[in-house]
Amino acid sequence: MLNSRRSLQLPMQPTSRIFLLLPLALAACNDSTEPNGGDAATQISESNMAKRRIQREAAEEVRALRRHIDLGRTAEATTLLGIWSARLGIEADLLEARLHTLLGNDTEAVRAIERARALDPLDPRVSATMIEISAAVGHLDTARAELERSMDELGSSAELMRAQGVMELYQSGGARRGVSKIESALRLDPDLPFVDRSLAQGHLLLAKEALAAGRPTAALESAQRSLSFDPQEVETRRVLADILASRSRLEEAILVISELVDEGEPLHGELASLHKKAGIASLIPVPQETVEARQARRERALEHLITARELGLTDEELASGARILVDEAERLAERGSAAYREDDLDAARASFERALRYDPDHLSARNHYAVVLYRLKDYADAARQWREVMVVMEGEGIIPPEPIHLNLAQAQVQDGERDGARGTLERWLERNESNEDYADYVVQTREVLSRL
């Protein structure tokens, strides 16, 4: 079932991507809209329908104009309609009516339709536009009455069949009927405009129904079909990601949501959750797996968990994933210490860097990392690491096993920041001079200050 624009309170900016049809949650019932007590499409066979074929402007720009309106691209549509309006006759009024509806100008939309009706009351495009717009803004009784009158006076046509299909999409459980009607209209008139958005939304509703019913294969087919008509629809892509995730195709689901995040959609939470699920899933043992494959899978798992945390998941939300990251950080810190003892400074630096990526709160790894950076003459970065260690330790009341502030000052001096080093030591003395636990450090600090 499609929701009315009224209840959604759509904005009225011409640059907004506002659609005539918007998906709602899955329908629970199967109400049907059948004028004259039955389905008009079954009462009148396609071969006996009215033979009047609408002559449309075939210029490529006009085709583009119709598609812009169909897919809610109001800015592009406004520009092209301004160019072509004088040459489109009755269609100009009908296109204007659709554009007004997208922008929330319902009164102007009705006026434009009535202008078109005055020009040619027998043109089925007039009634079809009225039916579709009425359904879109929640006036389903008006849409039904217009459809019944039009079928009686004009007979069936591709435009009216499309309109009936659109109206079905707004009914509970009407997605399949709506899609079927619109597809039948296309068989009558393969060039029929204003079908892509409706078919996209119809197949989206079918995808949601299938997913809720536990039929992921059918759901995937419907979602992909929907995107073939409207590739940029955000809701369909989100549903596609849900379907892929339900089938344990987490990497593919991550790609879909990542694209949406890159486009500015606020889906960081969903993306973080997917990365967490992918990380945990990647740690599940695989029978008869090689050592290399197992290691590669573990690396992927760790990257997923790190990304989930970087996207905002807390340790509590990461649950076992947080413990996995901490354990890996400890393992890498030990590897870094071993490399340092063997004087392999580059290997030590790489291990400590990775350890801190997995666990930024690992103070021992950060302190050792600063030592390695100092020996590699990267004094500025060493000073940054020691400063962070010192801030955390003082904030938590931890007595360091070595004078971190003196290491920091020494790195600052080597980096050419003698005044900064002096300030570091003076501020440390102000905070800790009277603390008996720091008595030895106080003496050393004064000696260094005197030399500075």
N, C-alpha and C positions, 0 to 999 in steps of 0.2 A: 504494500500500500504506500502511496506517495502522500506526503504531507502537503497541506496547503501553505502557500507563502504567508498567509495571514498569521498562522500560528508560529511560524519561524521568525517573524519580524525581520525580514530581509532588509539590509541597508539599501540606500537609494543612490549611492555614488555610481556614476557611469563607468568607472574603471573597475568596479568590483566584478568578480566572476560569479554572477548570479544566474541560476538556471531556472528554466521553466518547470523542470521536474526535479524534485529532491527526494531522496530515499528516506523512509521511516523504518522503524523496527519491523520485524517480521509480522505479517498479519496472522491472526488466529482463526479467522472465519472465512467463508467463501461467498460473500454477498455478490450478486451479479447485477449488472446494469443492462437490462434488455428492453429497449423501447418496443411498444406495441405488443408486450407480453411474450416476446421471443427474441432470439438473436437475429438481427437483420442480416448478418452475413450468411446464416444458414437458411433464412427464408428466401433469399434471392441469390441464386448461383452467380458465380463470377461471370459466366458467359452471358447471362441475361442482364447484367448491370448496364446502367446508362452509358451510352457510347460517347458522350461528350468528353473530348479530351482537351484539357486546358493547354492553351498555347502560352508557354512561358518564355521570357527573355532568356536566351541561351548564352549571353556573354559571360566570359569567365569571371569577371568582377562581380557580376550579379549572383552567380553561383556561390562565389566566396561570401558575398553579403548574406545570403540565406544561411550558409553554414555558420558564419559568425554569430548570427542571431540564435540559431539552433543550439550552439554550444555556449551561449552566454557571453560571448566576447563583445561587450557593449561598446567599448571605445572604437574598435575597428568597424563595427557595424554602423555606428553613428556617422563615421567619416564617409563610408561608401554610400550610405543612404542619402546623404547630402548631395553626393555627386550624381546619383542615378534617379533620384526621386521624380524629377520632371518627366522622365522617359518611361516610367514603369506603369503609369496609369493606375488601375484599381489595385495592383499589387503593392504600389507604394504605400497606400493607406493600410493595407494588411500587415506589411512589414513594420510600419510605424507602430501599429497596435501591439505587435509582439515585442517590439523594443520598449515601448512604454510599460508593458507588463514586467519585463525584466528589471526596469528601473523603479518599479513600485508605483507608477502613475496609472492607476486603474481607470480613473474617470476618463483620462485622455485616450486610453486604449479603447474603451467602448465608443467614444466619439469617432475615432478613426475607423472602427469597424462599421459604424452606421453610415459614415461617408461612403465607404465602399459598397454597402448594401444599396444605397441610393443610386449608385452608378450601375449596378447590375445585381438585382436581388436573386437571380438564378445562378449566379456563379457559386459553385460549391465551396470554393476557397473561403468565401465570406463566412458561411455557417461553420466550416471546419475550424477556422480561426476563433470564432466566438466560443465554440464548444471547448477547445483546448485551453483558451485563456480562462474561461469560467471555471473549469476543473482545477487549473493551476492556483487560482486564488481562493479555492474552497467553496465555490458556488456550484455544487454538483447538481442541485435541482434545476438551476438555469441551464446547465450543460445538457441534462437529460431532455428537458423540454425542447431545446434547440435541435437536438439530434432527432427526436421524434417528428418535429415539424418538418425538418429538412428531408428526412427519408420519405415522408408522405408527399411533399411537394416536388422534390427534385429527383427522387430515386437514389439508389446507391451509387457511389463513385469512390475512386481511390482516396480522395481527400476526406470524405466522410468516414470511410472505413478506418483510415489513420486516426481520425478524431475519436472514433469510438474506442479504438485501441488505447489511445492516450487516456481517455476517461476511465477505462478499465484499470489502468495502472494506479489510479487514485482510490480504488476499491480494495477492501480487505480481501486478500487471496486472489486478486485479479491480475497478478503479474503474468501468469501463463496465458490467460485469455488475451491480455493486452498485447503481448508479443506476437501471438498468433494473428490477431487482427492486423497489426501493422505489417507483418510479413506478407499477409494476403494482399494488402494494399500495394505493397511493392511489386508483387507479381503482376498486378493490373497495370502498374505504372512504374517501371524501373527507375525513372528519373524523379520520382516523387521526393520533394524536399521535406525537411523538418522531421526526419525519422531517426537520425543518428542518436540524438540525445535520448529520445524515448526508448529506443531499443537498448541503448547502453544502460539506462536505469531499470528497464524491465529485466534484463539479464542479471543485473546486480541484485535485484530482489530475489530472483530465482537462485542465485548463488548463496544468498543468506538463508533462504529456506532449506536448501540442500545441506548447508553446513550445520544448521540447527537440527536437521533430521539425521545427522550422522552419515551423510553421503558425500565424503570429501572429493571423490573423483568427479561426480556431477557438479559439485560446487566449483571445483577448479575449472571445469569446462565452461561453466556459465560466467565466471569471473573473467576468463580470458576472452570469451565472446563479447562481454561488455566492453572491455578495453579495446577491442578491435573497432568499436564505434566511437569511443571517447577515451583516447589513450591517457589523457591528463587528469581524469577524474580521481580526486584524492581518496574519496570514500571507497571506491572500487579497489584501488591499490592497497588500501589498508585491509580490506576484506581478503584480497589475494594473499597478503602476508599472513593473515590469520589461517587461511587454508593451508598454505605451505608449512606453517609451523605445526598445524595439526597432523601433518603427514611426515613430521620429523625432518622436513627440508629447511632446517633453520638457517643455513648459510644463504639460501635463496631469499628467505623472508627478510633477513638482515639487509640484503642488497636493496630490496624494494623499499623498506622503511628508511634506509640511509639516503636513498635518492630523494625521498620526500623531505627529510631533514635538511638536506643540501638546498632544497628549493624553498626553505623557510618555514616548513610546517613544524609546529611545536610538538614533536613526537619523540623527544629525547627519552622520556620515561619508557615508552614502548620499545625503543631501540635498546636501551640499557637492559630491559628485561629479556629481550631476545638474545643479547650477548651473554647474559648470565646462563640462560638455558643452553645455549650452544656450548658454553664453557664446560658446564657440568656433563652434558651429553658426550663431549669429546673425551672425557676421562673414563668412560665406560670401556672396559677391556674388550678387545676384539680377538676372537679365537684365531690361533695360528698366525699371529701378526709378527712381523719381523721387528727386531730391536729398533731399526731406523724408522720404521713406520710408527711404532709406539712413541718414540721420542718426538717425531714430527707432530703427532696427534696431541701430545702433552703440551708442546709449544703453542699450538693453536688454542688449546683450552686456556692456557695462561693469558694469551693475548685477548681472548674474549672476556675473561674475568677482569682484566685490567681495564679494558675499554668500558665495561659495565660500570666499574667504579668511577672512571673518569667522566662518565655521563651522568653521575649523580647518585648511584646506589651506595647506601651506607654499608658498613660491615655487617650490621644486623640484617639488612636486606640481602646481602650477598650470602649470608649464612655460612655454609660449609665452604663456599668459594673463597671467603675471606681467610679462613684457616689455611686453605691450600696456598694462597698467595704468601702468607706469612711463613709457612714452612719452606716454600721455594726461596724466599728472600734469605732465610737463615742458611740454607744450603749454599746459596751463591756467596753469602758473606764469608762462610768458611772457606770456600774455594778462593775467594779474593785474598784472604789472610794467608793461605798456603802459597799462593803465587807471590805475595809480598815477601814472605820468608825466603823464597827462592830468588828474590830480586828481579822477578818478571813484572815490572811495573805496569806495562801495557795490559797484560792479562789481568792483573789485580784491578786496574782502573775499570776495565770492561765488566768484571764480575761485580764490583761494588756499585757501578752505575745500574746494572740490571737489578741487583738486590734492592736498591732504593726505589726503583720503578715498581717493584712488586710490593714493597713495604716502606713507604716514605717515612714512617715513624721509627725505623730501625736506627737508633742513635749510634750504636757501636759501628755499624756499617758506614754511617755518614762521617763519623770521626776518622775512621781508617781511610775512607775515601779522601778526606781532606789531607791526610798525611801523604798519601800517594800523589795527589795533585801538587802538593808543596815540593815533593822530591822531583816531580816532572817540571818544576818551575812555572806551573800555572798558579801563580800566587793569588791573583784576583779571585779565581774560582775557589781556591783553598780557603781564602778568607770568608767567602760567602757560606761555605759549608760549616766552618767553625762558628761563625756568627749564629747560624741556625741552631747548632748543637747547644751553644751557650744559652741562647734564649729559652730553649725548651727545658734545659736542666735547671736554670734559675727559676723558671716559672713553676716547675714541679718540685722545687726544693731538693734536687738531687745534688749530692756532693760529687763532683767529677773525680775520677781516679788520677787525673793529671790536669795541670792548669790550662784549661781550654782558652781562657782569655789571653794568656801569654802567647800561645800558639797563634791566635788570631792577630795579636799585635805584631808578632814577628812576620806573619804573612803580609800584613799591611805595610810594614817597613820595606820588605823586599819588593813590594809593588809600588814603592815610591810614595806611600801615604803615611809619612811620619807624623803629621798632625793628627791624622785619623787614629794612628796607633796610640798616641799620647791620650787622645780623648777616650779611647777604649779602656785604657788602664785607669785613668782618673775616675771614670764612671763606675768601674768595677770596685775601686777602693771606697767610693762613697757608699756603695750598697753593702759591702762585705767587710770593711775594715774592723768593725767591732765583733765580728763573728769568730769565736774561738776555733771553730772547725776549719777556718781558713788561715790560721796563724802563719803557717809556713808560706802559703801563697802570698800573704800580705807582705812579708819580708822580701820575697822574690820580686813582687810587683814594684815595690819602692825602688829596688836596685835597678830594675829595667827603666823605670821612669827617670831616675837620676842620670842614666846614660843617655836617654833621649833628650 
